[in-house]
Every structure is written in C-alpha cells, then in structure tokens.
Amino acid sequence: MGIQTNNTIFHRRGDNFLLGNDSPQQRYKTLPAATYLLRFSMETGFYLELTEDFELPKKLYGNLDKKAEKILNTFANRKGTTGALLCGEKGSGKTLLTKLISTQAREKGMPTILVNMAAQGDAFNTFLSAIQQPAVVLFDEFEKTYDKEEQKGLLTLLDGVFASQKLCLLTSNDFSAIDAHMKNRPGRIFYYLEFHGLDSQFIKEYGQDNLKNPAHVQGLQILSSFVKPMNFDMLKAVVEESNRYDESPMETLEMLNVRATGYADTFLYELVIPGRTLSKIHNTFEVRCNPMNGVEIDYYYEKGKNPKDPKKKAFEYDEITFETKDLASINPEKGTYEFKKTSGETLKLKLKPIEIGGMAKVKQVVNDLNLDGPSLDEEE
C-alpha cells in the first residue's frame, strides 16, 4: 500500500495526474496502482498520464521470476532509492524482466512511472519526491534517452538524497554508454544484471512447449551453442521454421536470417589417443574454441626414454583435429561435448568454470605468495 500523507498531493484531470488540489472531487493522497507516462508542459510542469499496464506472456521461461522477486524484496528492505541496471543483448529478457517487476509491484499497490524523456535536475527530483509512496521508475533504453552528460543529472536522484522510496530500473543495450559514475557504485545502482542472450534453460523450456516435433528439442539446444548470443527473435523464428517444414533447428539456418558466429568459450579437455600417453607436464589441457565448428588440439606425448639421458623421458609434439561430424554427444546445460573418431581417438570438453573473484581471489593470491605470518584465513 502507498504511504499516505496529510496533504493531498495530486488531482486528476481526465487521464492526467497533476500536483496540487485544483479538483476537489478528484484529489488523491496516493497514486492508484497503475502505469503512467511522465509528461511535461510549461503550464503545469511535470505530470503523469495514465497508460496501459504491461501485458506478460502466458508463460515465463528461465529464472526471471526469481530475479524479479529478489529485486522487489531488496527494494522493500532498503530505505530510499534502489537502482538496478539491466544491460546486454537485445531480446534477451531485459524488458520482460522490467515488465514482470512492474506487474508484481502493481499487485503490491505500487505505481510504475515510465520515463521516455531526458528528465533530470531539481524540478524532476522534486516531482518524484512529492510522490511519497513506493513506486517503480522505469528508464527503458536508458542510453538512448540520456546522453552521458544528461545521465549525470540523475546522480542526485540515484544517491537517494530525497526521502521518497523509488525503485529505479534502467535498461541498456550498451554498457559502454553508461556514465562511469554509475558503474561499481552500488550506493546508486545496487544491482547490475548482464544479459548475454537467452540461457539454456529458457531455450529448452521454450522448445519443449512450442516445437511440434519433440525430437528437435535437443537440436535446438545444440543450435544455441552454435549461434551466440541467441535472442528471442531468433529463437522464435527457428522454432516457427522447424514446425512449418519439420526441419531440424540446424537445417533452418540454410535460409533464415540467423547466422552462426565465431563465438568461442574456454574448455577443459580430456584427450585419449590409442597407443599414446599424454604428457601431464607439457600439456595445458585447456582449449578455447566453438565446439560446433570443430576443435584442433596441440599436444605432447611420451616417446620412450631420452637417448641423451636414459633416466629421463623423451616427449614428442603432435596435433589432432576433431570435426563437427565427429561430435558424438552434447549436453548444453552442463557445457559438455564428446568427440569420437572411428580410429578410436576421443576428446571430452567441459566448459571451464568461472574463476573466483572478490575477496576470495585476494585471499588466494596473498596466501600463494607464501609471505611470512599467518594466512588471511588464519587471521579471521
């Protein structure tokens, strides 16, 4: 519910809500839980215009529900302004997440204000602070509406200087277009969510619900490893074409305006060459590639004893290439691929885990230096 104040702050004129008490019959101490467009006129200054509420698809895929719930819960447990920046690939779920948050906020009695002009400065901040109830303020395609100089005009609002509680949601397709004063500043932007295309769970669930031929679901997941980043527009087109002609998702690429990329990931690998023992000393057992384009591995193997020093082993260098036709199995969710050649050579790839960061990384680096004195963990 909105936090009521002693003084009426808005009056209604048609679909417009304006500051003041001009209309005795339509005064509001709190804004109705609805969706509004921010407007401005020289006569009235900033005001709000009712617009249609967001519509959500019948089913949401992936983990958007959890993200929306967390953001709203954090907002409810913090004072003042909470900011969240959603940045990344078009059609990867940014706008859908903001619509979900707005819908859930409306169910809790909170209005949503859509900002599609470069509003900033004291007049704008004063207007928002006059709305003394919790509200969502959505800046969609933020970097297109505000240039970097104009973005600085919002810092005071995001700093939470004003007492009103606002959840500011900013979406952007280009992180580099965001002003540096908003980056790594959780006091202003508390959450930063990156969208690198649709996740594998989203793609799997969508395929299960929409592909007429269930046998094509795994092919759709494989395709998502081949085409990165995959957005919803691409996913929808592939499924539509697959259903129309009963083609495999890979076959749809022959004519669709969807193209495979040179996207590569880092993988840990296990290589088996019949009759050869790979050197654990010389090989990195790590390769960067796109498995769907084939993989080339350079490796060292044991070659008997070293004639110059019989106590030591000799090693020899070789290379092997696995082609797409050698791909025997794939698990996109686990990030594993297995290649097998008819001659017996086998290659297993597993997506390399993300390296640790933050304080955990600092501890590891300091402790690895073997400095005198206790380790960081011991000090704790």
Secondary structure, 3 states (H helix, E strand, C coil): CCCCCCCCCEEEECCEEEECCCCCCCEECCCCCCEEEEEEECCCEEEEEEECCCCCCCCCCCCHHHHHHHHHHHHHCCCCCEEEEEEECCCCCHHHHHHHHHHHHHHCCCCEEECCCCCCHHHHHHHHHHCCCCEEEEECCHHHHCCHHHHHHHHHHHCCCCCCCEEEEEEECCHHHCCHHHCCCCCCCCEEEEECCCCHHHHHHHHHHHCCCHHHHHHHHHHHHHCCCCCHHHHHHHHHHHHHHCCCHHHHCCCCCCCCCCCCEEEEEEEECCCCCECCCCCCCEEEECHHHCEEEEEEEEEEEECCEEEEEEEEEEEEEECHHHEEEEECCCCEEEEECCCCCEEEEEECCCCCCHHHHHHHHHHHCCCCCCCHHHHC
